[in-house]
Amino acid sequence: MTYKGYEAYITIDEQAGIMHGEIINLRDVITFQGKSVRELKKALADSVEDYLAFCKERGEEAVHRRCVDGVHDSQDVRRHC
């Protein structure tokens, strides 16, 4: 699942009836959750927008990490918030 270039890894907790996501191409840890695909997509978008607003407030930039077949390489791709 992606939003504005941020890629997320999704897991399902069948017992709890909820899906968890974590953005994987970012230095910072951002997680989100939802009980449906629709909720999960909205939670991802909200989390990314909150993160970008946080970066902007602090005068920092978001730093994407490149992924190749799900594996991060050591070269960072800098993008402005």
C-alpha positions as CSV (number, residue, x, y, z in Angstrom):
1,M,0.0,0.0,0.0
2,T,1.4,3.4,-0.9
3,Y,0.5,7.1,-0.4
4,K,2.6,10.0,-1.9
5,G,5.5,7.6,-2.4
6,Y,5.5,6.3,1.1
7,E,5.3,2.5,1.1
8,A,3.7,0.5,3.8
9,Y,3.9,-3.1,5.0
10,I,0.6,-4.5,6.2
11,T,-0.1,-7.3,8.7
12,I,-3.4,-8.7,9.7
13,D,-4.4,-9.6,13.3
14,E,-7.2,-12.1,12.7
15,Q,-8.0,-12.5,16.4
16,A,-8.4,-8.7,17.0
17,G,-10.0,-8.2,13.6
18,I,-7.6,-5.4,12.7
19,M,-4.9,-4.6,10.1
20,H,-1.7,-2.9,11.1
21,G,0.6,-1.0,8.8
22,E,4.1,0.5,9.0
23,I,5.7,2.8,6.5
24,I,8.9,1.0,5.4
25,N,10.7,3.6,3.3
26,L,11.3,6.2,6.0
27,R,13.9,6.6,8.7
28,D,11.2,7.5,11.3
29,V,8.7,4.9,12.5
30,I,5.2,5.6,11.4
31,T,2.4,3.0,12.1
32,F,-1.3,3.0,11.5
33,Q,-4.2,0.6,11.7
34,G,-7.8,0.0,10.5
35,K,-10.6,-2.6,10.6
36,S,-11.2,-2.4,6.8
37,V,-9.2,-1.6,3.7
38,R,-11.0,1.8,3.5
39,E,-10.0,2.6,7.1
40,L,-6.5,1.4,6.6
41,K,-6.0,3.6,3.5
42,K,-7.4,6.6,5.3
43,A,-5.2,5.9,8.4
44,L,-2.1,5.7,6.1
45,A,-3.0,9.0,4.4
46,D,-3.7,10.7,7.7
47,S,-0.4,9.4,9.2
48,V,1.6,10.7,6.2
49,E,0.0,14.1,6.3
50,D,0.6,14.4,10.0
51,Y,4.2,13.4,9.5
52,L,4.7,16.0,6.7
53,A,3.1,18.7,8.9
54,F,5.3,17.7,11.8
55,C,8.4,18.0,9.5
56,K,7.3,21.4,8.2
57,E,6.7,22.7,11.7
58,R,10.2,21.7,12.8
59,G,11.8,23.0,9.6
60,E,13.0,19.5,8.7
61,E,12.7,17.4,5.6
62,A,11.2,13.9,5.2
63,V,13.8,11.4,4.2
64,H,12.7,8.5,2.0
65,R,14.8,5.4,1.9
66,R,15.0,3.5,-1.3
67,C,13.6,0.0,-1.4
68,V,14.6,-2.7,-3.9
69,D,12.2,-5.6,-3.8
70,G,11.3,-4.8,-0.2
71,V,14.9,-4.4,1.0
72,H,16.3,-1.0,1.9
73,D,19.6,0.0,0.5
74,S,22.0,2.4,2.1
75,Q,21.4,5.4,-0.2
76,D,18.8,7.9,1.0
77,V,16.5,9.9,-1.2
78,R,15.8,13.3,0.3
79,R,12.5,15.0,-0.4
80,H,11.2,18.3,1.0
81,C,8.2,18.2,3.3
